[in-house]
Amino acid sequence: MSRTAPQILTEALALPEQERLQLASEILASVEGPGDPDWDRLWLEELDRRAAAADRGELALEEWADVRKRVLARLGPR
């Protein structure tokens, strides 16, 4: 990391959660390179398939707070 990166990180971590998510998304997008149109199309089709299944009551849905808690527990202490 450059000399200022730790300072930037400290400031970023102090932001509200939504702003941190937006910032992280934009940083990732800046290094991911060009998108794959086939992948994008297939992923959107999969999202549509899952949404339709959820609308039909075919999926067991969970509250985001429960999913987030489980994921964070798997990641371990920060």
Secondary structure, DSSP 8 states (H G I E B T S, - for coil): --TTHHHHHHHHHTS-HHHHHHHHHHHHHHHS-S--HHHHHHHHHHHHHHHHHHHTT-S----HHHHHHHHHHHH---
